[in-house]
Amino acid sequence: MALFFAVAPAVAYPVFLMKVMCFALFACAFNLLIGFGGLLSFGHAMFLGSASYASAHAAKVWGFNPEFAILFGTLCAGLLSVVAGSLAIRRQGIYFAMITLALAQMVFFFSLQAPFTGGEDGIQAVPRGHLFGVVDLSQPLAMYAVVLAVFLGGFALIYRIVHSPFGQVLKAIRENENRAISLGYDTDRYKLVAFVLSGTLAGLAGATKAIVFQLASLTDVHWTMSGEVVLMTLVGGLGTIFGPIVGAAVIVTMQNYLAPLGAWVTVVQGVIFVVCVLAFRRGIVGEIGHALKKSL
């Protein structure tokens, strides 16, 4: 995967690939929560969007270098995930999902009304700046290298979390929470940590995306973005390591190449989603892994 993304700019548009990597990291972060923790969030866009706004504001208004702007946006998303997770994990199932959706809508209307977010116009013309004061990120390949490093670093962290003792406990909670409690695990604490990790990594994706596209907009925090990340995860393969990356690539590619269809892109996405749910219940990567009898 790393080799693929390293050589891909030779044959594909770097900005398109950067968009794929940002959404792939977002989907991987979401998959950490639902695929391995069994917690369905309908409001994960609040972490992507809040980090995007924070990073863009820090870079444009406060003059932060890009590395500090991304770090600041990620930190803001992490703090928000602590608050949101502390409230949401008090409930389970559909009630958990509805709480996350309600909190996300609150963040959306805050982003719409707050004076520093630019309202419906968002924060535009965000400077990319110079990484560590040296590397000019206005050069596409330099920006691409930074995004690749962020994506691979985030993915490596998720991979390590999933294959750690903590990840095994998360899987146990997903399969049978009552049994995990009977074994002495404080399941609420594990779920909160998973929620915070997922929200923080989603924020990392949003903060990086704001610098790449030099824009933070309401699209990033709208409820439809939360729906898109669910779609990416399910199409790629829920509970797989590489599934969300493939799902993100499929959805972003569709949006890019089917853009002339206008609103019909959503209809096409819906049809593909229905087909995947009916014919590929495990998702693209899940079905491949099942055929190879190997965990992917």
N, C-alpha and C positions, 0 to 999 in steps of 0.2 A: 504494500500500500504506500509506504514511504517513497519507494522507488518510483511508483506510478506518478505521484504528485510532484516528485522532483523533476521528472522529465516531461510532464504534461504541458508546461508552457511552450514547448517547442512545436506543439501541434494544436493547441487550443488557446483561446483568449484568456490571458492571466486574470482579468477582473472577474470573468465568469467562474474560473476555478477558485478564486478567493471567496466568492459568494457561496460556492458549494462547500468549501471547508468551514466557513463560519456556521452555516446551517447544519453541517454534519456534526460539528462540536455541540451545537445546541440540541440536536436530536440524541446524541450520545449521552448528554447530561440528563435529558428527559428519560431516556431508557434506563439509566441507573436507578431512577426512582420507581418507575412502573415495572420495568422488565425484571429487576432483581429485588425490589422492595415491595412490589405489588400495590403501590400507591398511585392511583390515577389522578393527576392534576390537570384541571381544565384552565389553569391560570398561569402557566409557565411563561407566557409572553411578558408578564410583569417584570420578570428578572432580565429578560433580553432587552426590553424597552427601557427600563429604569437605568440599566448600565449604559445603554446607548446614549441616553440623554446626559447622564453624569459625565461620561467620557467626552462627549462633544462639547459640553459646557466648559469642562476643565481645560480642554485644548484651545477652544476659541476665545473664551472670556478671560480665563485665568492664565493663559499662556503656558500651560503644562507641556513638557515634552511628551511625545506619543507614548513612551513606556509608562510614564507616571499617570497619564490620562487613562490608559487602559487599566492600570492597577487601581486607580481611584474608582472607575466605573465598576470593576469587579468587586471591590470592597463594599460599595453601596448596595450592589445586588446581594452580597453575602449578608449584610446587616438586615436588609429587607426580608431575606429568606429565614433569618432567625425569628423575626417577628411573625411572619406569615406561618411558618412551620409550627411555632409554639401554639398558635390558635388552631391550625388545621388538624394536627395529629390528635386532637381531643376527640375527633369523630372518625368513623371508618366508612368505607364504601362510597356510596353516592353522596353522602353527607360531606365527606372529606372533599370530594370533587367540587361540590357546590360552594363550599367555603372558599376554596382556592379561586373559583370563578368570580365570586363576589369580591374578594380582595383585589383580583386583577382588574375588575371593572372600576373599583375605587382608584386604583393607580392610573387607569386610563383617563378618568375624568379629572384627576389631579394634573396629569400631563397636558390635558386640553386647556385647563384654566390657569395653571401657574404662569406667572409673567416671564420666567426665564426659559420656558420651553418653546416659546414661539407659537403656541397655539396650533392651528391647523397647518401653518407653514413649517413648523418644526425648527430645528437648528441647522441652518445651511452654511455652506462654504467653510466647513471645519478644516483647519489646516492639518496636513499630515505631519509637518515638521521634520525634525532630524532625530533619528534614533540615537540616544546617548550623546546628542549634540554633534554627531559626526555623519551618520548615514542619512542621505537625503531620501525620504520616503516618497517624494513626488515621482521618483523613478519606479515604474511598474514592477520590475523584477526585484528591486530592493523591498518594496512593500510585500510582494509575493513571498519572499524569503521569511519575512517576519510573521506573516499569517501562517505559513507552513510550520514554522517553529512553534507558534502558539497552539495550532491544531494538534501537532504530534505530541507536544507536551501535555495538553489536556487529555488526549486519547490515552497516552501512556499512564497518566494518573488514574483514569477510569479503569483501565485494564488491571492496574495494580490493586485498586480497591475491590474490584469484583473477585480477584483471585487471592484475596487476603482472608484471614479469619473473620474480619468484620463482614466481608462480602458473603461468606458462608452463613453467617448468622442472619444476614438480610434475606438470603434465599430461604432459610428455615422459617423466618417470619412470614414470608410470602406464601409458603406452602401450608403452614399450620401455626398460626400465631399462638394459639392456646398451648400447644405442645412446647413452643419456644419459651413461653412464660413458665411452664411447669419445670423446665430445665434450669430455671433461675435467671433468665435473661430479662433485663429491663427493656422491653420491646419499644416503649415510647421513646426512650433515649436513643435507641438505634435508629428508629424512624426519623427522629428529629435531625440526627447527624446526617442521615442519608438525604433528607430534604434540603438541609443547608449546603451540603456538597453539590447536590444537583443544581440548586439555585445559583450558587456561586459560579459554577462552571458555565451555566447558561448565561450568566452575566459577563463572563470572560468572552464568550462568543459575541454578545451584543456590543460590548465595548470595542472589540476589535473591528466589528462590522462598521461602527460609526466612523472610525478612522479611515477604513478602506474606502467607503463610499462618500466620506466627508459630509455625512447627513445623519440626523436623528429625527425620525418622524413618528407620527401616531400609528403608522402601520406596524411598527415593531412592538407596540404595546396593546394593539387591538386584539379582541378575543379570537378573530379569525387566525391570527398567528399561532395561538394556542392550539387551534384545530389543525393547522398545517403540521405542527411538530408531531401531533398524534398520528396523522396520516403518514408522515415520513417513517416513523418508528414501526407502524404496523405493516406498511408496504415492504420495508426492508427486512423486518423480522424481529418481533418482540422478544426480548430476553436473549438476543444474540449480541456478540461483540461488534461485528462488522455490519450488521443489518441496518442500523440507523444511518450509517454512512452511505450505503447503497440507496436507501430510501430517500435520503436528502438529495443525492445526485439525480435520482429519477424525477423527483418533484421539481427541483430547480431547473433541470433541463426542459421539462415540459413547460414550465412557466416562461422560459426564455424563448423556446422555439415555437410555441403556440401562441405567443403574445398577439399576433395579428387577429386571432379569433376573439379578442376582447373578453367579455364576460363569459363566453362559452368555455374558456379555459377551466373554470370551476366545474362546469358540467362534465367535461372530459375527465378531470380529476376524480369526480364522483363515480363515473363509470368504471375507471381503472381500479378505484378503491373497492367497489362492489365485486368486481371480477377477482381481485386478489383475496378478498375475504371468503368468497365462495370456492375458488379453485386453489388458492395457495394460503391455507389457513396459518401456516408457519411463517409466511412472508418469503421474499425471494431468497435471502441468505438462509433462512430457516429450512426451506425445502431443499436447498443444495446441501446443507449440513446433514439433513436427515438421509438424503440419498447416499452421501459419502460415509454416513455413520460416524460423523466427526463434529465436535462442537466448534462452531464458527462465531 
